[in-house]
């Protein structure tokens, strides 16, 4: 279970296992940059850069899930993405959240 909320309906956090994160640093290829820049000139949706961003987010997300698994978590709360341009054409994508163990909330 992964949520951007700080709670999961019907569940209670039994143990906080710490921050889990996934980090990816991506650069554009020369060909991708060339065609991406051409699309930028004409405006509108830029599918080349969108695909690059989506792959970076997916890779960071998968790393996050793997780290949470190593922490023996069954949920991640407070999930977020962050991205930073390190240099022209070089971007860092970070997926992070609080890894925790949750159980059914029987008090409700």
MODELLER restraints for C-alpha pairs under 7 A, 6 or more apart:
rsr = mdl.restraints
at = mdl.atoms
rsr.add(forms.Gaussian(group=physical.xy_distance, feature=features.Distance(at['CA:1:A'], at['CA:74:A']), mean=6.70, stdev=0.5))
rsr.add(forms.Gaussian(group=physical.xy_distance, feature=features.Distance(at['CA:1:A'], at['CA:75:A']), mean=4.60, stdev=0.5))
rsr.add(forms.Gaussian(group=physical.xy_distance, feature=features.Distance(at['CA:1:A'], at['CA:76:A']), mean=6.26, stdev=0.5))
rsr.add(forms.Gaussian(group=physical.xy_distance, feature=features.Distance(at['CA:2:A'], at['CA:75:A']), mean=5.74, stdev=0.5))
rsr.add(forms.Gaussian(group=physical.xy_distance, feature=features.Distance(at['CA:2:A'], at['CA:76:A']), mean=4.73, stdev=0.5))
rsr.add(forms.Gaussian(group=physical.xy_distance, feature=features.Distance(at['CA:2:A'], at['CA:77:A']), mean=6.04, stdev=0.5))
rsr.add(forms.Gaussian(group=physical.xy_distance, feature=features.Distance(at['CA:2:A'], at['CA:79:A']), mean=6.83, stdev=0.5))
rsr.add(forms.Gaussian(group=physical.xy_distance, feature=features.Distance(at['CA:3:A'], at['CA:76:A']), mean=6.37, stdev=0.5))
rsr.add(forms.Gaussian(group=physical.xy_distance, feature=features.Distance(at['CA:3:A'], at['CA:77:A']), mean=5.12, stdev=0.5))
rsr.add(forms.Gaussian(group=physical.xy_distance, feature=features.Distance(at['CA:3:A'], at['CA:78:A']), mean=6.26, stdev=0.5))
rsr.add(forms.Gaussian(group=physical.xy_distance, feature=features.Distance(at['CA:3:A'], at['CA:79:A']), mean=5.70, stdev=0.5))
rsr.add(forms.Gaussian(group=physical.xy_distance, feature=features.Distance(at['CA:4:A'], at['CA:77:A']), mean=5.85, stdev=0.5))
rsr.add(forms.Gaussian(group=physical.xy_distance, feature=features.Distance(at['CA:4:A'], at['CA:78:A']), mean=4.41, stdev=0.5))
rsr.add(forms.Gaussian(group=physical.xy_distance, feature=features.Distance(at['CA:4:A'], at['CA:79:A']), mean=4.31, stdev=0.5))
rsr.add(forms.Gaussian(group=physical.xy_distance, feature=features.Distance(at['CA:4:A'], at['CA:80:A']), mean=6.41, stdev=0.5))
rsr.add(forms.Gaussian(group=physical.xy_distance, feature=features.Distance(at['CA:5:A'], at['CA:77:A']), mean=6.02, stdev=0.5))
rsr.add(forms.Gaussian(group=physical.xy_distance, feature=features.Distance(at['CA:5:A'], at['CA:78:A']), mean=5.27, stdev=0.5))
rsr.add(forms.Gaussian(group=physical.xy_distance, feature=features.Distance(at['CA:6:A'], at['CA:77:A']), mean=5.32, stdev=0.5))
rsr.add(forms.Gaussian(group=physical.xy_distance, feature=features.Distance(at['CA:6:A'], at['CA:78:A']), mean=5.15, stdev=0.5))
rsr.add(forms.Gaussian(group=physical.xy_distance, feature=features.Distance(at['CA:7:A'], at['CA:77:A']), mean=6.69, stdev=0.5))
rsr.add(forms.Gaussian(group=physical.xy_distance, feature=features.Distance(at['CA:10:A'], at['CA:104:A']), mean=5.94, stdev=0.5))
rsr.add(forms.Gaussian(group=physical.xy_distance, feature=features.Distance(at['CA:10:A'], at['CA:105:A']), mean=5.33, stdev=0.5))
rsr.add(forms.Gaussian(group=physical.xy_distance, feature=features.Distance(at['CA:11:A'], at['CA:102:A']), mean=6.05, stdev=0.5))
rsr.add(forms.Gaussian(group=physical.xy_distance, feature=features.Distance(at['CA:11:A'], at['CA:103:A']), mean=5.41, stdev=0.5))
rsr.add(forms.Gaussian(group=physical.xy_distance, feature=features.Distance(at['CA:11:A'], at['CA:104:A']), mean=4.50, stdev=0.5))
rsr.add(forms.Gaussian(group=physical.xy_distance, feature=features.Distance(at['CA:11:A'], at['CA:105:A']), mean=4.70, stdev=0.5))
rsr.add(forms.Gaussian(group=physical.xy_distance, feature=features.Distance(at['CA:12:A'], at['CA:102:A']), mean=5.42, stdev=0.5))
rsr.add(forms.Gaussian(group=physical.xy_distance, feature=features.Distance(at['CA:12:A'], at['CA:103:A']), mean=5.61, stdev=0.5))
rsr.add(forms.Gaussian(group=physical.xy_distance, feature=features.Distance(at['CA:12:A'], at['CA:104:A']), mean=6.28, stdev=0.5))
rsr.add(forms.Gaussian(group=physical.xy_distance, feature=features.Distance(at['CA:12:A'], at['CA:105:A']), mean=5.29, stdev=0.5))
rsr.add(forms.Gaussian(group=physical.xy_distance, feature=features.Distance(at['CA:13:A'], at['CA:100:A']), mean=6.61, stdev=0.5))
rsr.add(forms.Gaussian(group=physical.xy_distance, feature=features.Distance(at['CA:13:A'], at['CA:101:A']), mean=5.97, stdev=0.5))
rsr.add(forms.Gaussian(group=physical.xy_distance, feature=features.Distance(at['CA:13:A'], at['CA:102:A']), mean=4.47, stdev=0.5))
rsr.add(forms.Gaussian(group=physical.xy_distance, feature=features.Distance(at['CA:13:A'], at['CA:103:A']), mean=6.71, stdev=0.5))
rsr.add(forms.Gaussian(group=physical.xy_distance, feature=features.Distance(at['CA:14:A'], at['CA:101:A']), mean=5.68, stdev=0.5))
rsr.add(forms.Gaussian(group=physical.xy_distance, feature=features.Distance(at['CA:14:A'], at['CA:102:A']), mean=5.40, stdev=0.5))
rsr.add(forms.Gaussian(group=physical.xy_distance, feature=features.Distance(at['CA:14:A'], at['CA:103:A']), mean=6.70, stdev=0.5))
rsr.add(forms.Gaussian(group=physical.xy_distance, feature=features.Distance(at['CA:15:A'], at['CA:100:A']), mean=5.56, stdev=0.5))
rsr.add(forms.Gaussian(group=physical.xy_distance, feature=features.Distance(at['CA:15:A'], at['CA:101:A']), mean=5.14, stdev=0.5))
rsr.add(forms.Gaussian(group=physical.xy_distance, feature=features.Distance(at['CA:16:A'], at['CA:99:A']), mean=6.40, stdev=0.5))
rsr.add(forms.Gaussian(group=physical.xy_distance, feature=features.Distance(at['CA:16:A'], at['CA:100:A']), mean=4.48, stdev=0.5))
rsr.add(forms.Gaussian(group=physical.xy_distance, feature=features.Distance(at['CA:16:A'], at['CA:101:A']), mean=6.61, stdev=0.5))
rsr.add(forms.Gaussian(group=physical.xy_distance, feature=features.Distance(at['CA:17:A'], at['CA:71:A']), mean=6.60, stdev=0.5))
rsr.add(forms.Gaussian(group=physical.xy_distance, feature=features.Distance(at['CA:17:A'], at['CA:73:A']), mean=6.93, stdev=0.5))
rsr.add(forms.Gaussian(group=physical.xy_distance, feature=features.Distance(at['CA:17:A'], at['CA:99:A']), mean=5.26, stdev=0.5))
rsr.add(forms.Gaussian(group=physical.xy_distance, feature=features.Distance(at['CA:17:A'], at['CA:100:A']), mean=5.00, stdev=0.5))
rsr.add(forms.Gaussian(group=physical.xy_distance, feature=features.Distance(at['CA:18:A'], at['CA:98:A']), mean=5.63, stdev=0.5))
rsr.add(forms.Gaussian(group=physical.xy_distance, feature=features.Distance(at['CA:18:A'], at['CA:99:A']), mean=5.54, stdev=0.5))
rsr.add(forms.Gaussian(group=physical.xy_distance, feature=features.Distance(at['CA:19:A'], at['CA:96:A']), mean=6.96, stdev=0.5))
rsr.add(forms.Gaussian(group=physical.xy_distance, feature=features.Distance(at['CA:19:A'], at['CA:97:A']), mean=5.72, stdev=0.5))
rsr.add(forms.Gaussian(group=physical.xy_distance, feature=features.Distance(at['CA:19:A'], at['CA:98:A']), mean=4.58, stdev=0.5))
rsr.add(forms.Gaussian(group=physical.xy_distance, feature=features.Distance(at['CA:19:A'], at['CA:99:A']), mean=5.80, stdev=0.5))
rsr.add(forms.Gaussian(group=physical.xy_distance, feature=features.Distance(at['CA:20:A'], at['CA:64:A']), mean=5.87, stdev=0.5))
rsr.add(forms.Gaussian(group=physical.xy_distance, feature=features.Distance(at['CA:20:A'], at['CA:67:A']), mean=5.83, stdev=0.5))
rsr.add(forms.Gaussian(group=physical.xy_distance, feature=features.Distance(at['CA:20:A'], at['CA:68:A']), mean=5.59, stdev=0.5))
rsr.add(forms.Gaussian(group=physical.xy_distance, feature=features.Distance(at['CA:20:A'], at['CA:96:A']), mean=5.65, stdev=0.5))
rsr.add(forms.Gaussian(group=physical.xy_distance, feature=features.Distance(at['CA:20:A'], at['CA:97:A']), mean=5.66, stdev=0.5))
rsr.add(forms.Gaussian(group=physical.xy_distance, feature=features.Distance(at['CA:20:A'], at['CA:98:A']), mean=6.01, stdev=0.5))
rsr.add(forms.Gaussian(group=physical.xy_distance, feature=features.Distance(at['CA:20:A'], at['CA:99:A']), mean=5.75, stdev=0.5))
rsr.add(forms.Gaussian(group=physical.xy_distance, feature=features.Distance(at['CA:21:A'], at['CA:63:A']), mean=6.99, stdev=0.5))
rsr.add(forms.Gaussian(group=physical.xy_distance, feature=features.Distance(at['CA:21:A'], at['CA:64:A']), mean=4.59, stdev=0.5))
rsr.add(forms.Gaussian(group=physical.xy_distance, feature=features.Distance(at['CA:21:A'], at['CA:67:A']), mean=6.73, stdev=0.5))
rsr.add(forms.Gaussian(group=physical.xy_distance, feature=features.Distance(at['CA:21:A'], at['CA:94:A']), mean=6.90, stdev=0.5))
rsr.add(forms.Gaussian(group=physical.xy_distance, feature=features.Distance(at['CA:21:A'], at['CA:95:A']), mean=5.47, stdev=0.5))
rsr.add(forms.Gaussian(group=physical.xy_distance, feature=features.Distance(at['CA:21:A'], at['CA:96:A']), mean=4.21, stdev=0.5))
rsr.add(forms.Gaussian(group=physical.xy_distance, feature=features.Distance(at['CA:21:A'], at['CA:97:A']), mean=6.65, stdev=0.5))
rsr.add(forms.Gaussian(group=physical.xy_distance, feature=features.Distance(at['CA:22:A'], at['CA:60:A']), mean=4.47, stdev=0.5))
rsr.add(forms.Gaussian(group=physical.xy_distance, feature=features.Distance(at['CA:22:A'], at['CA:61:A']), mean=6.07, stdev=0.5))
rsr.add(forms.Gaussian(group=physical.xy_distance, feature=features.Distance(at['CA:22:A'], at['CA:63:A']), mean=4.45, stdev=0.5))
rsr.add(forms.Gaussian(group=physical.xy_distance, feature=features.Distance(at['CA:22:A'], at['CA:64:A']), mean=4.18, stdev=0.5))
rsr.add(forms.Gaussian(group=physical.xy_distance, feature=features.Distance(at['CA:22:A'], at['CA:94:A']), mean=5.72, stdev=0.5))
rsr.add(forms.Gaussian(group=physical.xy_distance, feature=features.Distance(at['CA:22:A'], at['CA:95:A']), mean=5.09, stdev=0.5))
rsr.add(forms.Gaussian(group=physical.xy_distance, feature=features.Distance(at['CA:22:A'], at['CA:96:A']), mean=6.41, stdev=0.5))
rsr.add(forms.Gaussian(group=physical.xy_distance, feature=features.Distance(at['CA:23:A'], at['CA:60:A']), mean=5.17, stdev=0.5))
rsr.add(forms.Gaussian(group=physical.xy_distance, feature=features.Distance(at['CA:23:A'], at['CA:93:A']), mean=5.85, stdev=0.5))
rsr.add(forms.Gaussian(group=physical.xy_distance, feature=features.Distance(at['CA:23:A'], at['CA:94:A']), mean=4.64, stdev=0.5))
rsr.add(forms.Gaussian(group=physical.xy_distance, feature=features.Distance(at['CA:23:A'], at['CA:95:A']), mean=6.54, stdev=0.5))
rsr.add(forms.Gaussian(group=physical.xy_distance, feature=features.Distance(at['CA:24:A'], at['CA:56:A']), mean=6.32, stdev=0.5))
rsr.add(forms.Gaussian(group=physical.xy_distance, feature=features.Distance(at['CA:24:A'], at['CA:59:A']), mean=6.83, stdev=0.5))
rsr.add(forms.Gaussian(group=physical.xy_distance, feature=features.Distance(at['CA:24:A'], at['CA:60:A']), mean=5.55, stdev=0.5))
rsr.add(forms.Gaussian(group=physical.xy_distance, feature=features.Distance(at['CA:24:A'], at['CA:92:A']), mean=5.69, stdev=0.5))
rsr.add(forms.Gaussian(group=physical.xy_distance, feature=features.Distance(at['CA:24:A'], at['CA:93:A']), mean=5.24, stdev=0.5))
rsr.add(forms.Gaussian(group=physical.xy_distance, feature=features.Distance(at['CA:24:A'], at['CA:94:A']), mean=6.55, stdev=0.5))
rsr.add(forms.Gaussian(group=physical.xy_distance, feature=features.Distance(at['CA:25:A'], at['CA:90:A']), mean=6.95, stdev=0.5))
rsr.add(forms.Gaussian(group=physical.xy_distance, feature=features.Distance(at['CA:25:A'], at['CA:91:A']), mean=5.58, stdev=0.5))
rsr.add(forms.Gaussian(group=physical.xy_distance, feature=features.Distance(at['CA:25:A'], at['CA:92:A']), mean=4.31, stdev=0.5))
rsr.add(forms.Gaussian(group=physical.xy_distance, feature=features.Distance(at['CA:25:A'], at['CA:93:A']), mean=6.30, stdev=0.5))
rsr.add(forms.Gaussian(group=physical.xy_distance, feature=features.Distance(at['CA:26:A'], at['CA:56:A']), mean=6.91, stdev=0.5))
rsr.add(forms.Gaussian(group=physical.xy_distance, feature=features.Distance(at['CA:26:A'], at['CA:90:A']), mean=5.69, stdev=0.5))
rsr.add(forms.Gaussian(group=physical.xy_distance, feature=features.Distance(at['CA:26:A'], at['CA:91:A']), mean=5.35, stdev=0.5))
rsr.add(forms.Gaussian(group=physical.xy_distance, feature=features.Distance(at['CA:26:A'], at['CA:92:A']), mean=6.41, stdev=0.5))
rsr.add(forms.Gaussian(group=physical.xy_distance, feature=features.Distance(at['CA:27:A'], at['CA:89:A']), mean=5.38, stdev=0.5))
rsr.add(forms.Gaussian(group=physical.xy_distance, feature=features.Distance(at['CA:27:A'], at['CA:90:A']), mean=4.43, stdev=0.5))
rsr.add(forms.Gaussian(group=physical.xy_distance, feature=features.Distance(at['CA:27:A'], at['CA:91:A']), mean=6.37, stdev=0.5))
rsr.add(forms.Gaussian(group=physical.xy_distance, feature=features.Distance(at['CA:28:A'], at['CA:89:A']), mean=5.62, stdev=0.5))
rsr.add(forms.Gaussian(group=physical.xy_distance, feature=features.Distance(at['CA:32:A'], at['CA:48:A']), mean=6.88, stdev=0.5))
rsr.add(forms.Gaussian(group=physical.xy_distance, feature=features.Distance(at['CA:36:A'], at['CA:46:A']), mean=6.79, stdev=0.5))
rsr.add(forms.Gaussian(group=physical.xy_distance, feature=features.Distance(at['CA:36:A'], at['CA:48:A']), mean=5.78, stdev=0.5))
rsr.add(forms.Gaussian(group=physical.xy_distance, feature=features.Distance(at['CA:36:A'], at['CA:49:A']), mean=6.44, stdev=0.5))
rsr.add(forms.Gaussian(group=physical.xy_distance, feature=features.Distance(at['CA:39:A'], at['CA:46:A']), mean=6.13, stdev=0.5))
rsr.add(forms.Gaussian(group=physical.xy_distance, feature=features.Distance(at['CA:40:A'], at['CA:46:A']), mean=6.78, stdev=0.5))
rsr.add(forms.Gaussian(group=physical.xy_distance, feature=features.Distance(at['CA:56:A'], at['CA:93:A']), mean=6.48, stdev=0.5))
rsr.add(forms.Gaussian(group=physical.xy_distance, feature=features.Distance(at['CA:57:A'], at['CA:93:A']), mean=6.45, stdev=0.5))
rsr.add(forms.Gaussian(group=physical.xy_distance, feature=features.Distance(at['CA:60:A'], at['CA:93:A']), mean=6.62, stdev=0.5))
rsr.add(forms.Gaussian(group=physical.xy_distance, feature=features.Distance(at['CA:60:A'], at['CA:94:A']), mean=6.11, stdev=0.5))
rsr.add(forms.Gaussian(group=physical.xy_distance, feature=features.Distance(at['CA:60:A'], at['CA:95:A']), mean=5.54, stdev=0.5))
rsr.add(forms.Gaussian(group=physical.xy_distance, feature=features.Distance(at['CA:61:A'], at['CA:95:A']), mean=5.69, stdev=0.5))
rsr.add(forms.Gaussian(group=physical.xy_distance, feature=features.Distance(at['CA:64:A'], at['CA:95:A']), mean=6.31, stdev=0.5))
rsr.add(forms.Gaussian(group=physical.xy_distance, feature=features.Distance(at['CA:64:A'], at['CA:96:A']), mean=6.52, stdev=0.5))
rsr.add(forms.Gaussian(group=physical.xy_distance, feature=features.Distance(at['CA:68:A'], at['CA:99:A']), mean=5.66, stdev=0.5))
rsr.add(forms.Gaussian(group=physical.xy_distance, feature=features.Distance(at['CA:73:A'], at['CA:99:A']), mean=5.58, stdev=0.5))
rsr.add(forms.Gaussian(group=physical.xy_distance, feature=features.Distance(at['CA:73:A'], at['CA:100:A']), mean=5.00, stdev=0.5))
rsr.add(forms.Gaussian(group=physical.xy_distance, feature=features.Distance(at['CA:73:A'], at['CA:101:A']), mean=5.08, stdev=0.5))
rsr.add(forms.Gaussian(group=physical.xy_distance, feature=features.Distance(at['CA:74:A'], at['CA:100:A']), mean=6.43, stdev=0.5))
rsr.add(forms.Gaussian(group=physical.xy_distance, feature=features.Distance(at['CA:74:A'], at['CA:101:A']), mean=5.24, stdev=0.5))
rsr.add(forms.Gaussian(group=physical.xy_distance, feature=features.Distance(at['CA:74:A'], at['CA:102:A']), mean=6.60, stdev=0.5))
rsr.add(forms.Gaussian(group=physical.xy_distance, feature=features.Distance(at['CA:75:A'], at['CA:99:A']), mean=6.03, stdev=0.5))
rsr.add(forms.Gaussian(group=physical.xy_distance, feature=features.Distance(at['CA:75:A'], at['CA:100:A']), mean=5.47, stdev=0.5))
rsr.add(forms.Gaussian(group=physical.xy_distance, feature=features.Distance(at['CA:75:A'], at['CA:101:A']), mean=6.04, stdev=0.5))
rsr.add(forms.Gaussian(group=physical.xy_distance, feature=features.Distance(at['CA:75:A'], at['CA:102:A']), mean=6.54, stdev=0.5))
rsr.add(forms.Gaussian(group=physical.xy_distance, feature=features.Distance(at['CA:76:A'], at['CA:97:A']), mean=5.87, stdev=0.5))
rsr.add(forms.Gaussian(group=physical.xy_distance, feature=features.Distance(at['CA:76:A'], at['CA:98:A']), mean=5.30, stdev=0.5))
rsr.add(forms.Gaussian(group=physical.xy_distance, feature=features.Distance(at['CA:76:A'], at['CA:99:A']), mean=4.58, stdev=0.5))
rsr.add(forms.Gaussian(group=physical.xy_distance, feature=features.Distance(at['CA:76:A'], at['CA:100:A']), mean=6.00, stdev=0.5))
rsr.add(forms.Gaussian(group=physical.xy_distance, feature=features.Distance(at['CA:77:A'], at['CA:97:A']), mean=5.78, stdev=0.5))
rsr.add(forms.Gaussian(group=physical.xy_distance, feature=features.Distance(at['CA:77:A'], at['CA:98:A']), mean=5.24, stdev=0.5))
rsr.add(forms.Gaussian(group=physical.xy_distance, feature=features.Distance(at['CA:77:A'], at['CA:99:A']), mean=6.72, stdev=0.5))
rsr.add(forms.Gaussian(group=physical.xy_distance, feature=features.Distance(at['CA:78:A'], at['CA:97:A']), mean=5.06, stdev=0.5))
rsr.add(forms.Gaussian(group=physical.xy_distance, feature=features.Distance(at['CA:78:A'], at['CA:98:A']), mean=6.07, stdev=0.5))
rsr.add(forms.Gaussian(group=physical.xy_distance, feature=features.Distance(at['CA:79:A'], at['CA:96:A']), mean=5.65, stdev=0.5))
rsr.add(forms.Gaussian(group=physical.xy_distance, feature=features.Distance(at['CA:79:A'], at['CA:97:A']), mean=4.21, stdev=0.5))
rsr.add(forms.Gaussian(group=physical.xy_distance, feature=features.Distance(at['CA:80:A'], at['CA:95:A']), mean=5.80, stdev=0.5))
rsr.add(forms.Gaussian(group=physical.xy_distance, feature=features.Distance(at['CA:80:A'], at['CA:96:A']), mean=5.49, stdev=0.5))
rsr.add(forms.Gaussian(group=physical.xy_distance, feature=features.Distance(at['CA:80:A'], at['CA:97:A']), mean=6.27, stdev=0.5))
rsr.add(forms.Gaussian(group=physical.xy_distance, feature=features.Distance(at['CA:81:A'], at['CA:94:A']), mean=5.58, stdev=0.5))
rsr.add(forms.Gaussian(group=physical.xy_distance, feature=features.Distance(at['CA:81:A'], at['CA:95:A']), mean=4.51, stdev=0.5))
rsr.add(forms.Gaussian(group=physical.xy_distance, feature=features.Distance(at['CA:81:A'], at['CA:96:A']), mean=6.49, stdev=0.5))
rsr.add(forms.Gaussian(group=physical.xy_distance, feature=features.Distance(at['CA:82:A'], at['CA:93:A']), mean=5.83, stdev=0.5))
rsr.add(forms.Gaussian(group=physical.xy_distance, feature=features.Distance(at['CA:82:A'], at['CA:94:A']), mean=5.06, stdev=0.5))
rsr.add(forms.Gaussian(group=physical.xy_distance, feature=features.Distance(at['CA:82:A'], at['CA:95:A']), mean=6.49, stdev=0.5))
rsr.add(forms.Gaussian(group=physical.xy_distance, feature=features.Distance(at['CA:83:A'], at['CA:91:A']), mean=6.87, stdev=0.5))
rsr.add(forms.Gaussian(group=physical.xy_distance, feature=features.Distance(at['CA:83:A'], at['CA:92:A']), mean=5.46, stdev=0.5))
rsr.add(forms.Gaussian(group=physical.xy_distance, feature=features.Distance(at['CA:83:A'], at['CA:93:A']), mean=4.43, stdev=0.5))
rsr.add(forms.Gaussian(group=physical.xy_distance, feature=features.Distance(at['CA:83:A'], at['CA:94:A']), mean=6.12, stdev=0.5))
rsr.add(forms.Gaussian(group=physical.xy_distance, feature=features.Distance(at['CA:84:A'], at['CA:91:A']), mean=5.69, stdev=0.5))
rsr.add(forms.Gaussian(group=physical.xy_distance, feature=features.Distance(at['CA:84:A'], at['CA:92:A']), mean=5.18, stdev=0.5))
rsr.add(forms.Gaussian(group=physical.xy_distance, feature=features.Distance(at['CA:84:A'], at['CA:93:A']), mean=6.70, stdev=0.5))
rsr.add(forms.Gaussian(group=physical.xy_distance, feature=features.Distance(at['CA:85:A'], at['CA:91:A']), mean=4.39, stdev=0.5))
rsr.add(forms.Gaussian(group=physical.xy_distance, feature=features.Distance(at['CA:85:A'], at['CA:92:A']), mean=6.27, stdev=0.5))
rsr.add(forms.Gaussian(group=physical.xy_distance, feature=features.Distance(at['CA:86:A'], at['CA:92:A']), mean=6.71, stdev=0.5))
